Amino acid sequence: MKVIVDQDRCVGAGQCVLAAPEVFDQRDSDGIVVLLTEDVPAGSEEDVREAARICPALAIELSEP
């Protein structure tokens, strides 16, 4: 699974960081999402799906094989 984030859509809510901190972070300056890795680590798939589902801006896209 790969993750794509649209920083232009991000509103800085931080829900993705709470759901999957191993994949997402936020910029200190404005809270916009930062992708730590586009390849989801094994065992984190469900957390990343949850992050995408709860994102209020729908700024997270998942690509699954």
HELIX and SHEET records of a PDB file:
HELIX    1   1 GLN A   15  ALA A   19  1                                   5    
HELIX    2   2 GLU A   45  ILE A   54  1                                  10    
SHEET    1   A 2 LYS A   2  VAL A   5  0                                        
SHEET    2   A 2 ILE A  60  SER A  63 -1                                        
SHEET    1   B 2 PHE A  24  GLN A  26  0                                        
SHEET    2   B 2 VAL A  33  LEU A  35 -1                                        
END                                                                             
